[in-house]
């Protein structure tokens, strides 16, 4: 049975959160401003990228690259014209 790990970043006035549920099949869910906008699955510890849009005018496509393992999962936020940012882990 896997564990759930939560990550968060604020970008351009929008909240981007990711949940990584570990296990044989890892599940990644991405929320923008509290609404689920993307999800993906991957096997074992293989990284996966989830592409979502920020609700700006015009919308901006961003992505969350999740690595379920080995060890503690981690998420990287990627957006145009900026360096990738490590998303902060959340205890809840």
C-alpha positions as a printed NumPy array, in Angstrom:
array([[  0.   ,   0.   ,   0.   ],
       [  1.368,   3.407,  -0.97 ],
       [  1.536,   6.734,   0.789],
       [  0.29 ,  10.134,  -0.339],
       [  2.768,  13.003,  -0.62 ],
       [  1.66 ,  16.603,  -1.213],
       [  3.528,  19.472,  -2.914],
       [  2.671,  23.125,  -3.598],
       [  3.864,  26.258,  -5.398],
       [  2.32 ,  29.662,  -6.157],
       [  2.942,  31.04 ,  -9.647],
       [  1.532,  34.177, -11.294],
       [ -1.165,  34.472,  -8.624],
       [ -2.271,  30.849,  -9.021],
       [ -1.997,  27.921,  -6.639],
       [ -0.53 ,  24.724,  -8.098],
       [ -0.678,  21.592,  -5.93 ],
       [  0.371,  18.036,  -6.657],
       [ -0.336,  14.785,  -4.863],
       [  1.86 ,  11.76 ,  -5.504],
       [  0.497,   8.435,  -4.302],
       [  3.324,   5.92 ,  -4.253],
       [  3.1  ,   2.178,  -4.781],
       [  3.625,  -0.269,  -7.629],
       [  1.527,   2.085,  -9.775],
       [  2.162,   5.688,  -8.734],
       [ -0.684,   8.179,  -9.247],
       [ -0.044,  11.908,  -9.701],
       [ -2.862,  14.47 ,  -9.441],
       [ -2.367,  18.18 , -10.171],
       [ -4.725,  20.904,  -8.972],
       [ -4.73 ,  24.517, -10.165],
       [ -6.555,  26.918,  -7.856],
       [ -8.117,  23.94 ,  -6.068],
       [ -9.507,  22.233,  -9.186],
       [ -8.103,  18.975, -10.539],
       [ -6.718,  19.786, -13.976],
       [ -4.471,  16.83 , -14.694],
       [ -3.434,  13.375, -13.576],
       [ -1.17 ,  10.573, -14.702],
       [  0.06 ,   7.172, -13.61 ],
       [  3.478,   5.593, -13.794],
       [  4.975,   2.3  , -12.7  ],
       [  7.489,   1.856,  -9.898],
       [  9.787,   4.897,  -9.618],
       [  9.592,   6.153, -13.208],
       [  9.205,   9.946, -13.536],
       [  6.051,  11.33 , -15.172],
       [  5.165,  14.796, -16.484],
       [  1.637,  16.204, -16.102],
       [  0.813,  19.153, -18.34 ],
       [ -1.849,  21.63 , -17.183],
       [ -2.92 ,  25.192, -17.971],
       [ -3.007,  28.228, -15.716],
       [ -6.28 ,  30.138, -16.176],
       [ -4.708,  33.366, -17.428],
       [ -5.618,  35.38 , -20.522],
       [ -4.333,  33.736, -22.671],
       [ -3.886,  30.446, -20.762],
       [ -0.291,  29.464, -19.953],
       [  0.707,  25.827, -20.318],
       [  2.867,  24.592, -17.424],
       [  3.902,  21.162, -16.232],
       [  4.657,  19.262, -13.058],
       [  7.373,  16.615, -13.333],
       [  6.89 ,  14.065, -10.545],
       [  9.458,  11.489,  -9.501],
       [  7.824,   8.954,  -7.138],
       [ 11.149,   7.527,  -5.952],
       [ 13.428,   5.981,  -5.029],
       [ 13.146,   7.421,  -1.56 ],
       [ 10.959,  10.457,  -0.948],
       [  8.934,  11.648,  -3.981],
       [  9.649,  15.071,  -5.439],
       [  7.941,  17.43 ,  -7.888],
       [  9.393,  20.063, -10.205],
       [  7.263,  22.933, -11.576],
       [  8.11 ,  24.016, -15.127],
       [  6.748,  27.105, -16.903],
       [  7.821,  29.072, -19.987],
       [ 10.622,  31.633, -19.571],
       [ 11.568,  30.617, -16.003],
       [ 13.926,  28.105, -14.465],
       [ 12.267,  24.93 , -13.126],
       [ 11.301,  25.224,  -9.436],
       [ 11.204,  22.509,  -6.8  ],
       [  7.711,  22.35 ,  -5.34 ],
       [  7.537,  22.581,  -1.55 ],
       [  6.422,  19.428,   0.281],
       [  3.31 ,  19.807,   2.459],
       [  2.667,  17.691,   5.574],
       [ -1.104,  17.158,   5.031]])
